Amino acid sequence: MKDKIKIGIIGCGTIANSAHIPAYLESPIAEIKYFCDIIPERADNAVKKYGCGKAVYNYKEILDDPELDAVSVCTHNDMHSVISIDFMNHGKDVLCEKPAARILSEALEMEKVSYETGRILSIGVCNRYSNAVNRIRDMIANGELGEVYHVYASFRAHRSIPGLGGDFTTFASSGGGALIDWGVHYIDLIMYCLNDPKVLTCSGEAFCKLGKDMKNYVYENMWAKDSSDIENGVYDVDDSVVGLIRTDRSVISFNGAWAQNIGINETYIDFMGDKGGVRLQYGGGFTYYTAKDGALLEIKPKFEMNAIHRSEVLDFAECVRKGERNRNDIKYAVGTSKIMQAIYDSSEKHEEIKIKE
């Protein structure tokens, strides 16, 4: 077991700077050796800003570095599988940002290579490290909610959009819109809390409505604005989606939207059991509802919230050092990819989709 591991950052954009890089710099066992980006200024600026590492502009230059132990893949969706597979085939462990890939076949290939090579491949679904989420998971496992028969998720915004006309709104680059960008977190969180029940069928509809007329789209918020290309870009992904997932234990339903003509933002998950229920405010705390001794109870636990991205990256570093897989292993992300693919297939065919083993 190594005392120190050496890391490469592949893609030096927002998520790398806000989450991955600060966590590695804080880790006593990690050292960033490379900052890589196809936009040279980003890699150069990272070296200057953080005072460490070397700037490279093509990740293939560092594939065979024997000192490099692992990489964080912080690129856009269309390169997740390509870059992750290349590094695993060259003996490196990988933490890849969510979603695992654009489409299910790419995620399945990532899983195949990970287990064939024996390399760790963790996917950045960071809610698995949330103190609130893990408390709910324990409550469900301990029977405090009884039979959890229905889980409902709402991830809805009034009129927001990421980089209109850029990679986020182009199917060829992203593989989808609101579902694959936001819904991936909610679906993964729910499956994690339910201890990964067997998924039987999925049904859904995905809508590409509000953003299609890009020049006249009025929005409240646009993130990743530097990737926007309203004049020449493409908008062919879902800006809203609804779905129903049947498992061998619970039914999961959801309503999600980057953009809707309802001026309310709602981001929460309801876990409904026959003994009690929980509403989790996404990214925050939760309320527990139950009944006891002839009275209705509403309990709001108070506890320290943690920085989930930080916890995720630090755990990955420790797992690389020990050579162990963690709770974000690719096999769980493949399960979520199967659900999202089935929702998109259901929307296209307008019929329920059975999930194959």
N, C-alpha and C positions, 0 to 999 in steps of 0.2 A: 504494500500500500504506500503510495507516494505521500510525501509531506506537503508537496505543492503541485498544483496542476496548472498547465498553461492553456489559455483560452484565446480563441479568435472570434471577433465580432463580425458577422457577415451581414452587411446592411447597417448603415450608421444614421438611420432616420429617427423618427419620434420615439418609437417603442424602445429602441436600443438606448437612446439617451435618457429616457425617463425611467426605465426599469432595469434593463440588463446590465448596462455599464456601471451605474452606481452600486448595484448589489455586488458585482464581482470586485469592485474596488474596496468594498467593505469587508469582503471575505478574507480571513487570514490564510486560506489555503489556495486561493486563486490568483493568478497573475495574467493580465491581458497582454498577449504578445503581438496580436495583429488587430488593426482596424481596417476592414475591407469594404469598399463601396465602388460601384461603377461610376458614381459621380466623384471624381477625385477630391474636390474641395471638402466633401463630407468626411472622407477618411483623413485628410490632412488636418482638418479642423479638430477632429477627435483627438489626434495625437497632441496637438497644441493645447487643447482644453484640459485634457486629463494628465498630460505630462508623462505618458508611458506609451509603449507599443510602437509598432511600425505601420505606416500607411501602405496598403496595397490596393490595387484597383481591379484585380481579377483573382477570384478565390482559387482558381486552379493552380496559381503560383505557390500556394502553401499546402496543398493536399498531401505532399510527401514529406513535409517537415517532421522528422522523428520526435522533436520536442513538443509538438502541438498535441494536446490530449483531447480537446473538445472544442466545439464551436456553438455559438448562439446564432441561429438563422433568423434574421429580422428583416427579411426581404418581403416583397409582395407575394401573394398566394401562388402565382404561376411558377415561381422558382422554388417553392418549398420542397417539393419532392425531388427535383433535379439536384439541388445543392445538398440536401440531407443524404441522399443515396450516394452521391460522389464521396462525401466525407466518411460515411460508414464503410464504404468499400475500400477506403484508404486507412482504416483502423482508428477512426476518430468517433467519439461519442457526440451526440447532438441534442441540443435543446432548440426545438423549432417552434416559432410562434404559431398561434392558431390562425385559421383552421389548419389541420394537418396538410390538406391539399385542396385543390379546386374541386376535384371529383373523386368518387369512391375508388375507382381503379388505381389512381395515383396513391391514395392512402394505403390501399392493400399492398401495393408494391413496396412502399416504405416499411410496412410491417414485415413483409417477407424478407427484405434485405436486413432489417434489424436483427431478426432472429437467426437468419443464416450466418451473419457475420459475428453475432454475439455482442454487437455494439448497442449501447444504451441510446434509445430515441425517446425523448420526452417531448410532449406537446404542451404549449403554453396556455393551458386552460387553468388560469391562476386561482379560480374560486375554490379549488380543492384544498387550498391552503388557508382559506378564511376561517377565523375562529368562530364566527357566527354559523357558517355552513357546517363545520364539523360538530358544533353543538347540536344542530338539528339532526345531523346524521346519527349521532349517538342517541338522541331522543327516540328516533324511529327504531333503531336497533334494540333499544331497551324496552320498547313497547309502550312508551308514554303516549303515543298517538293512537295506539291500537292498530287496526287494519287501515293502512293508508290506501284508500280506494281511488282517490282522484287527486291529481296535482295540476294546478292551473298556473301558467306563466303569462305575464303581460310585459312586453318590452316595446313600448309605444312612445313615439315622439310626435309633436305637432307637425312641424315642417323643418326637419333638419336633413342634412345630406352630406356625404363625404366626397370631396373633390369631384364635383359635377363634371362629367365628360372625361374623367381620368380613369386610372386603373380600377378604382373601387366600383365604378358604375359600368364597367365593361366586362361582360360575361367571360370573354376569352382570357382575361387576366385574373378575374376573381372567382369565377365559378358560380356566382350568385350575388345577392344583395343583402337585404336586411336579415334573412335567415342565416346565411353563412357568416356574416360579419358579427351580428349581435346574438342571433338565436343559438349559435354554437355554444356560447357560454351558458345560456339558460338550460339547454338540453343536457349538456355535460354535467352541470351542477345537480340537476334533478336525478339523473341516472346514478351519480355518485352517492347522493343522499339515500337513494332507494337500494343501494348495493347492487346495481347493475342487473335489474330483472331482464328476463328474456323478452325481446321485442317480437311481437306477432305480426301486426299490421300497422300501416301508416296511411293516413289520408290527409290531403291538404290542398290549398289553393294559394298560389303566389301571384301577386298583382304588380305589373309594371305600368303605373298610371300617371302619378303626379310629376315625375321628373322628365318625362319623355320630351316635353316642349321646353328644352333646356334654357333657351333665351328668355322665356317668359316665366320661368319658375321663380316664385317668391319664397324665400326661406328665412327661417329664424336663425339658423346656425349652420355653418359649413366647416367641418374639420378637414384636414389634409387639403387645404385650399390651394397649396402650391402645386398640387397634381391636377387641378381643374383645367379643362379645355372645352369651354362652352362653344367656341366657334367651330372646332373641327372634331370634337370628341364623340364618344358613344355613350348612350344610356339604354342598356338592354337587360337590366337586372331587376329583381323584385324590390320595390320600395315598401311593400307590406305583404304579410303572409299570415295565414291561419292554418292550424293543423291539429290532428287528433292521432295520438299514438297509443295503441293497445299493447300492453305487456301481459305476461302471465300472472301479474299481481295487481298493478295499478294502471289506471287510464291517465294519460297525460294529454292536456290540451293547451294551446297557446294562441296568442294574438300578438303579432309583432309588426312594427312599422318604423322605418326611418322617417316616413312622411305620411301624414293623414290629415284630413280636413276636420279634425277635432282638436281643439286647442287645449288639450290636457296631455301631460307627459306622465305615463304610468310605468314604473319598473319594479315589479314585485313578483313573488312566487307564493302561492298558497298550497300548503300540504294539508289535505283534508282526511282525517282519520275518524274512526267511529268512537274513539275515546277522547280525542283532542285534535286541535288543528293549529297550524303555524302560518303566519304571514311573515315572510322574509322580505324586507326592503332591500332590493338589489344593491350590494355594496355597503350595506349598513346592518343594523340590528334586526331583531324580530320580536313578534308578539305571540305568546302561546295562549290559546283559548281552550278551556275545558270546563267541566262541571264537577262539583264535589259537595257532598253533604247538603244537597238541595239548593246549592248556590252556583251561579255562573261565575267563572274566574277568568280574569284577563291579566296575564302576567307578562311584564316586559323586563327580561333579564338585563342587568347591567354588567358589562365585562369589558376588558381591554380589547379594542380592535387592533388587528395587526396589518402591516403593509404586505399585502398578499404577493405582489410581484417580487418583492425582496425575499420573502420566505421561499417562494418557488425557486428562484435562481440560486439561493444559498443551499437549498436542499439538493438541487441538481449538481452543484459543485461537489458537495459531500458524497453524493452517489457515484460520481465519476471517480473520485479518489478511492472509494471502497469497491468499485466495480459492481454496483447493485442497481437494479431498476427501481423506479419509484412510482408513486400514485398517479403520475402523469404519463405512464407508459403508453406507447403507440397503440397497444391492443385496445385500450379504452377509447381512444380517439377514433379508431376504426368503427367502433360501435356507433358513435355519434355521426360519423360520416355516412354510415348505412341509413340512419334515420333521415338525415338531410337529403340524401340522394333519393330516398323513397318519397319524401314530401314533394320534391321537384318533379319526380316521375309521375306522381299522383296528379299534380297540377296539370301536367302536360296531357295526360291521358284521361283526366276527369274520372278516375276510378281509384278504389282502394288498392294498395300494394302490399302483398305478402312479403315478409322479410325472410330471406333464405339463410340457412345456417352458415 
